Amino acid sequence: MVNRVPIRRYFDIHEAAAFDAGITADKQRMRTMNIPTGLAEALLHSASDAIIATDRGGNITFWNPGAERIFGFTAADAVGQSLDLIIPENLRARHWDGFRQTMETGTSRYGHGDLLSVPGLTREGRRISVEFTIVLLRDGTQAVTGTVAVMRDVTKRFEEVRALKRRLAESGGRS
């Protein structure tokens, strides 16, 4: 079951035009872009990348089919739950320290377009490697209301690189 919050309502609630920088010029550019009909619906309900939105408290408010595929939880399982659902226990304290600071200050230590790599947890408790970008959601007064992350499972590539590094180290760096 996919979380079927009407896209227009979802964007209205979260002021999607007010991306991380929250700059008026950015909002104006978004208004003047020729955004094809159905673009938001197609992107948010894509099954390839996970798109996960949270509120200020870190509770999941949107979970797309890509998130279902990658993490194994349905939208019904995930929406309303804490991000702890997909964060390995040993990384939670560090995550929440950074999350709270970002919510309080309205700034992130990560810049626009920074690609972050972290471990994640699946429904079965398996650790996976994910890469993601994150955007802050803001209301009309530019107060932070939550986050949106676009995530990709890169476990296979991570394991291949680790195996290559191990083989290289075992060979003493010889070709």
N, C-alpha and C positions, 0 to 999 in steps of 0.2 A: 504494500500500500504506500503510495507516494504522498508526501505532504502536499496537498493541493490547495495551498493558500492562493487565492487569486493573485496573479503576478502584479497587476496594477495596484491592488491594495497593499501587497507586500512592499512595493517600491514607495508608495505614498507614505506608508507607516514609517519606513526607514530612511526616507529622503535619499534615494539612491543617487541622485545627482550630486549630493554633498559627499563625494568621496574623500578619502583621508585628509587631504590638504584643507578641505573645507573652504576654499577660496572662492569668493563671489565670481571671479572670472571663470573658474572651472565650472561653476553652476551655469553660467551663461553659455559657455561652449556646449555643454550637454543639451541645453534647450535648443540650440541652433543646429545640432547635428541632425543629419537625415537618417534617423534610426529606422531600419526596415520594420514593418509590422511583423510581430511574432518573434523578433530577435530575443527579447528577454525570456520569453517562454521557452524557446529552443535552447538557449544557453543554460537556463536554470534546471531544465529537465533532461539535460544530456546525461547519458549513461557512461561517458568516458571518464571525465574528471569529477571528483567529489567537490560539491559546493556546499559549504556548511556555514550557517549564520548563527550568531549568538546574541544574547542580550548583554547588558552591562555586568550581570552576575556570572556570565560564562555558561548560561543554560542555552541549549540548542533550540533555535527557533525555526530553522529551515534545514532540511536534509534531503538532497536530491538522489536520483537513481544511481549516480556515480558513487555517492557515499555508501549507498546500500551495497553496491558491487564490491567496493574496496574493503569496507569494514565489516560487512555481513549483517549489520543491524538494519531493520526496516525503519522507515520514517516514523511509524507508530511507536517503535521501540526507543528511538533516539530523541525525538522532539520533546522538549521539556526536561530532558536529562542534562546533567553537568557534562562538560567536556572530559571529565575524568573517565567517561565511558571509553574514550579512545586514547587516553594518555597513560603510558606505563607508570606504575605506582612510584618508581624511583625518580621520576622526572616531574611529578606533580607539584611539589613545593616550589621548585624553580619556575615552572610555568606560571603558577598562580601569583608569585611575587611580581613577575613581569607583567602579567595580565592586569593585576590591580593597579600597578603603577601607570600603565597605559590608560586605563579607564579614568584614573584620577587626574592625570596631566594632559590627556588628549594628544599625546605624542608617543611615538614608538621609536625604539632604538633602531628599528629596521626602516630603511628608506623605501620609496616607491620602486616597485619592481624587484626588490631584493628577493632572491629565491632561497628559502629556508629549507633545511633538511633535518628531519627529526624521526625518531622511531614512533610508531603508532601501534595500537592494539586492535586486533580484530575481535569479533564476537566469540571466537573459539579461544581467545587468549594468546594467539600467535602474534609475535612482534613482526612488524613490517617496517620498511623504510618508505617515508613519504617526503616529497618535496612540495612546497606550497608558497603562495603569496598571500598576503593578508591586507585587508583594507578596513579602515575604521568607518563605521556608520555614524552619521551625525543627524541631529534634528535641525529644525529651522533656526535655532539659536547657535548652532555649531557645537552643541554639547554632544559628547560621545554617547551613543545609545547602544553600541555593540560592535561586532566584527563580522566580516565575511572572509572566509578562506577558500581558495581554490587549490585542491590537493590532487596529487598524482602518486600512484604506487610505483616506486622505483626499486622495489626489493630485488628483482632479478638483476638489474644493472648494478646495484650496490654489491650484490654477492659476486657477480662476475669480476668487478674491479678488485674486490677483496681477494679473490682467488688468484688473479693475475699478479697482484702485489706480493702475495705469499710465494708464488712460484718464482717471481723475480728475486725475492729475498733469499729463497732456498738455493738459487743458482749463483748467488753472490753477485748479482747484477750483470752476469755475462749473457750475451745474446746467443 
